Amino acid sequence: MAAETRLTYNVEELADLMGISQNLAYEAVHTGTIPSIRIGRRLLRVAPS
């Protein structure tokens, strides 16, 4: 699936796309710097529209 058609990314994918560490991506999600939603145990970042 092409990256531009996805609606959400998990934190690991987000870190890879942004070129940052997974720890920094998780920290940004938890502080609200990067908006996210939680579905069950999964923490997802919503792709910009």
C-alpha positions in Angstrom: 0.0 0.0 0.0 1.4 3.4 -0.9 2.3 5.8 1.9 0.0 8.6 0.6 -3.1 6.4 0.7 -2.8 5.3 4.4 -4.9 6.9 7.0 -2.8 6.0 10.0 0.7 4.9 10.9 2.0 3.1 13.9 4.7 4.8 15.9 7.5 2.6 14.5 6.5 3.5 10.9 6.1 7.2 11.9 9.7 7.2 13.3 11.0 5.7 10.1 9.2 8.1 7.9 10.3 11.1 10.0 13.9 9.9 10.4 13.8 10.0 14.2 14.3 7.3 16.8 11.3 5.3 18.1 11.9 6.7 21.6 11.6 10.2 20.3 8.5 9.4 18.3 6.8 7.8 21.4 7.8 10.8 23.5 6.3 13.2 20.9 3.1 11.2 20.8 2.8 11.0 24.6 3.4 14.8 25.0 0.9 15.6 22.3 3.5 17.1 19.9 2.3 14.5 17.3 -1.5 13.9 17.4 -2.5 10.3 17.8 -5.4 8.0 18.6 -5.4 4.8 20.6 -7.4 1.8 19.3 -7.2 -1.0 21.9 -3.5 -1.4 22.6 -2.4 0.2 19.3 -1.2 3.8 19.3 -1.7 5.3 15.9 -0.8 8.6 14.3 -3.4 10.0 11.9 -2.0 10.9 8.5 -2.6 14.6 7.5 -5.5 15.1 5.1 
